Amino acid sequence: MNTLAAVSLTTSALACSLACATASGAITGVTGMTTSLGTPPVSCVPGALTGGTVYAWNEQQNVPTSGVFVDMTNNPGVSSGAIPGVIAGNFDSHFLHLEDYSGVGPFSGSVTFSGNIIGVIFVNLTLDATDALFGAGGTTYPTGYPFRGLNTQSSFGILGNTLKFNLNALSPVPEVVQIRVLTHPVPTPGGVAVLGLAALAAARRRR
């Protein structure tokens, strides 16, 4: 391959990589009393999404931040020993929601994500502060509602890319247990292939 062709191929591959190597963050598996939603719900305000299950859905992908406060940065770790802090970079966001007053709980299970868990948000004020940045477009969140987040009867732990939970919704106050999970973006397989092609072209150009 001549130099001009190599440069052309490299340039094209790199340009395509910007479009093709977008992050693809997703829920890859759930266990126990968990329902994974293929699309985000229209609303998760009190009374809108109830039932004897913990709903989980993907919110946004590859969201850039210069710094965002989260309630837990330690992985592995448990909610009772959470270390809050500020994280920066690009993140995929995911959401867990429970509203059930049947007395059936606790609701236990797990959610596994394609990327490693970097931060968890579970305090009402922190959820409020991140709804606009990380919330799914088209979903109405209970921003400003004081009885959302992780209550004293609920807990969770994280290890790698998995969050295990034991949640309870309390009554008679309409309470919604909600957790936002931020993970590292994972390049799509096509994007990885394009980046490899670009590297190969660059290597040939140097010969």
N, C-alpha and C positions, 0 to 999 in steps of 0.2 A: 504494500500500500504506500503510495507516495505521500509526501508531507502535506500537500494541499488537501488530499482526500482525508487524511487522518485528522487534520484540523477541522474539516467540515463535519466529520462524523462525531468528533469530540464535542464540538459546539452544539450540534443537534441533540446529542445524547444528554448533555448538561441542561439544555433548555427544556427538553422533555422531562428530565428528572425533576425539575421544579414543579411541573404540572402533574407528573405521574407518581412522585414519591411522597404524596400527601399521607399524613398519619391516618391510621385506621384503628381508633380505639374502640373496643367493644366489650360487652359482657360475653364471656365465652362459656360460662356454665353456672348453674345454680343447683342448690340442694335444699332439702327440707321444705319448710313452709314458705317458699319463695316463688313468685310468679314474675318471669322476665317478660317485659313488654317489648314487642318489636318496634313500636313507635311510641314516643312520649305521649302521655295523656293530655287531654285538653286542660285539665285542672287538677291540682292536688291541695286545694284549700279545704278546710274542714267541711265534711259532708259530701265531697265530690268523688272521693276514691276510697271506698270502705270495703271491708270484708276480711275474712279470716286468713289473710296471707300478707306477706311483705312484698310489695311491688318494687321492681327494680327496672330502671331504664337508662339508656345512654342519653346524655344531654348534648354536649358539643365536643368537637374534635380540634386538637392542635390550637388551643387558645393561647395567644402570647401574653405574658405578663411580665412586668418589670419588678413585681413583688406583691404577693398577696398573703394576708394573714390567715393561717389555718389553725384549727384547734388541736391537731395531732401531726407531728412530723416523724415520730419514731416508728420504724418498721424493722423488726417486729415490735409489737407492743399491744397493750390493752387499753380500753377507754379509761379505766380507773387510774392508769399511770400515764396518761397522754401528756406529751410534751408539746406545747404550742410553739408557733414560730412563723417566720416569713419564708416563703419559697418563691423562686423566680424561674422563669423559663416558659416553655410551651407545655400545655397539659390537656388531656382529655378529661371530661367531667362526666360523672355518673351519679345516679340518685337512688336512694332507698326510701320507701314510704310505708308507714303502717298506721291505719286508723280502724280500730275494731274494739267494740265495747261489749262483746259477748261473754267475756270472762274466760274464754278458751285458753288464753296464753299461759305460759310464754310462747312466743313464736320464735322458733330456732331454725337456723339454716346457714347457708353460705352463698357468697357471690364471688366468682372468679373473673378476672379481667385479663385482657390481652397484654396489658402493660403493668409494670411494677407500681404499687401504690406509693405515692410520694406525700400526699397530705389528705387528711380527713377533716371535714367540717361538720360539727354536730351541735353547736350552741346556737340558740335562736338569733342572736345579734350577728353572729358570723355568717349564718345562712342568709339573713337579710342582706348583708353587705355584699354577698357574692351571687345573689339571684340574677342580677342584670348581666354580670360578666359570664357566668357559667351556665345559667339556666337554659333549658331548651326553648327555642323560639316557638311561640304558639301555646306554650304551657303557662297557665296562671298559677303562680306560687303564693303562699300565704305570707308575703313580705310584710313585716310589721306586726304579725300575729304573735303574741307572747308565749303561747302554749304550743310551740313547735320545737323540734330538736330531740335530743336524747334525755329522757327523764331518769329519775333516780332508780327506777325499777328495771332499767334496760342497760345492756352492756354489749361490747363487741371487742374483737381482737383482730389484728391484721398480721399476716405473714407473707412476704413476697407480693404476689398479685391476688391474694385471696383474703376476703373479709368474712369472718364468722360472727354471727350475731345471736343474741338472746334478748328479744324485745317484748315489751308490754305496753299497751295503750291504756292509760288511766282514765277514769270517769269519776264524777259526772261532768267535769269540764271537757268540752270537745278538744281533745288533745291529739296532735299528729306527731308521731315519732318520725323524724326525718334525718337522713345522713347524706352528705355529699362527699363523693370520693374523687380525688384527682390522681390520675395515673400518667405515666410517661407515654407519649405517643409512640406507636410502633409502625415503622414504614410498611406499606403494602408490599406483597411479593413482587408485583410488577415494578414498583419503584426501586426495590433492591436490585432487580435485574438490570434496570436502566443504568443505575449507578455503577454496576459492575462493567457494563458495556463501555461506559465513559472512561473508566479506569483502564480497560484493555486498549481502547483507542489511543489514550494518552501514552501508554507504554510502547505501542507500535510507533508512534510519532517520534519517540526518543531514539528509536533504532536507526 
